[in-house]
């Protein structure tokens, strides 16, 4: 059975990066999500950073020195808990457009867990205050 940690080897860095780049192109033009990220100045860097995040999460080896703290980043941009489901729907559509169904479902299972975690963190901003201090 394929797990999310197998996907880096199965898909490769270039393909994962292409999914991420397409997704953020869609986010920029999405009427609900786009305005939240209007302050982003360097979309290429966002795509590279998030591509690296997914690469590592999907089993790849680190090639950047970035540290990831998704709930802090989402709060910084003013993402609201109600935007998590539209984000997930857009991500699901993007992944399905790029990958065979079986591999898409493996990645999306992982993304759904992350979405639940991010939603919970956004609803309860004090739950990680101690970790951020």
TAKA-V802058 format. One record per residue. N is the residue number from 1. SS is DSSP state (h for helix, s for strand, l for the rest). PSI is psi in whole degrees, -180 to 180 (none if undefined). OMEGA is omega in whole degrees, 0 to 359 (NA if undefined). Layout:
n = <N & N>
ss = <SS & SS>
psi = <PSI & PSI>
omega = <OMEGA & OMEGA>
This chain:
n = <1 & 2 & 3 & 4 & 5 & 6 & 7 & 8 & 9 & 10 & 11 & 12 & 13 & 14 & 15 & 16 & 17 & 18 & 19 & 20 & 21 & 22 & 23 & 24 & 25 & 26 & 27 & 28 & 29 & 30 & 31 & 32 & 33 & 34 & 35 & 36 & 37 & 38 & 39 & 40 & 41 & 42 & 43 & 44 & 45 & 46 & 47 & 48 & 49 & 50 & 51 & 52 & 53 & 54 & 55 & 56 & 57 & 58 & 59 & 60 & 61 & 62 & 63 & 64 & 65 & 66 & 67 & 68 & 69 & 70 & 71 & 72 & 73 & 74 & 75 & 76 & 77 & 78 & 79 & 80 & 81 & 82 & 83 & 84 & 85 & 86 & 87 & 88 & 89 & 90 & 91 & 92 & 93 & 94 & 95 & 96 & 97 & 98 & 99 & 100 & 101 & 102 & 103 & 104 & 105 & 106 & 107 & 108 & 109 & 110 & 111 & 112 & 113 & 114 & 115 & 116 & 117 & 118 & 119 & 120 & 121 & 122 & 123 & 124 & 125 & 126 & 127 & 128 & 129 & 130 & 131 & 132 & 133>
ss = <l & l & l & h & h & h & h & h & h & h & h & l & h & h & h & h & h & h & h & h & h & h & h & h & h & h & h & h & h & l & l & l & l & h & h & h & h & l & l & l & l & l & h & h & h & h & h & h & h & h & h & h & h & h & h & h & h & l & l & l & l & l & l & l & l & l & l & l & l & h & h & h & h & h & h & h & l & l & l & l & l & l & h & h & h & h & h & h & h & h & h & h & h & h & h & h & h & h & l & l & h & h & h & h & h & h & h & h & h & h & h & h & h & h & h & h & h & h & h & h & h & h & h & l & h & h & h & h & h & h & h & h & l>
psi = <132 & 132 & 169 & -29 & -11 & -16 & -34 & -46 & -36 & -35 & -36 & 157 & -40 & -42 & -42 & -44 & -38 & -40 & -48 & -45 & -45 & -42 & -48 & -26 & -40 & -40 & -45 & -33 & 2 & 130 & -28 & -38 & -34 & -49 & -30 & -31 & 21 & -24 & -5 & 127 & -27 & 85 & -32 & -39 & -40 & -48 & -42 & -43 & -48 & -32 & -41 & -43 & -51 & -39 & -49 & -48 & -31 & 13 & 3 & 166 & 140 & 135 & 3 & 163 & 13 & 147 & 135 & 132 & 78 & -41 & -35 & -43 & -44 & -39 & -40 & -41 & -5 & 25 & 133 & 152 & -35 & -12 & -8 & -43 & -44 & -38 & -48 & -42 & -43 & -40 & -43 & -47 & -42 & -49 & -43 & -30 & -22 & -26 & 155 & 151 & -45 & -45 & -37 & -44 & -36 & -48 & -42 & -31 & -43 & -44 & -38 & -39 & -44 & -41 & -42 & -42 & -46 & -44 & -46 & -44 & -38 & -32 & -27 & 70 & -18 & -7 & -23 & 14 & -43 & -39 & -31 & -24 & none>
omega = <180 & 175 & 181 & 181 & 177 & 191 & 179 & 180 & 183 & 186 & 184 & 184 & 182 & 181 & 177 & 178 & 179 & 177 & 181 & 180 & 179 & 179 & 182 & 170 & 178 & 178 & 182 & 184 & 180 & 183 & 181 & 185 & 184 & 182 & 179 & 183 & 182 & 181 & 179 & 182 & 185 & 182 & 178 & 178 & 176 & 180 & 179 & 181 & 182 & 173 & 177 & 177 & 181 & 179 & 179 & 183 & 181 & 171 & 180 & 179 & 179 & 175 & 174 & 180 & 183 & 172 & 186 & 177 & 189 & 184 & 178 & 180 & 180 & 177 & 180 & 181 & 179 & 177 & 179 & 179 & 180 & 178 & 182 & 180 & 174 & 176 & 182 & 178 & 179 & 178 & 178 & 180 & 181 & 181 & 180 & 177 & 186 & 191 & 171 & 187 & 183 & 180 & 177 & 182 & 177 & 180 & 183 & 174 & 177 & 180 & 179 & 177 & 178 & 180 & 178 & 180 & 180 & 179 & 180 & 180 & 179 & 179 & 183 & 187 & 180 & 184 & 179 & 182 & 181 & 180 & 183 & 182 & NA>
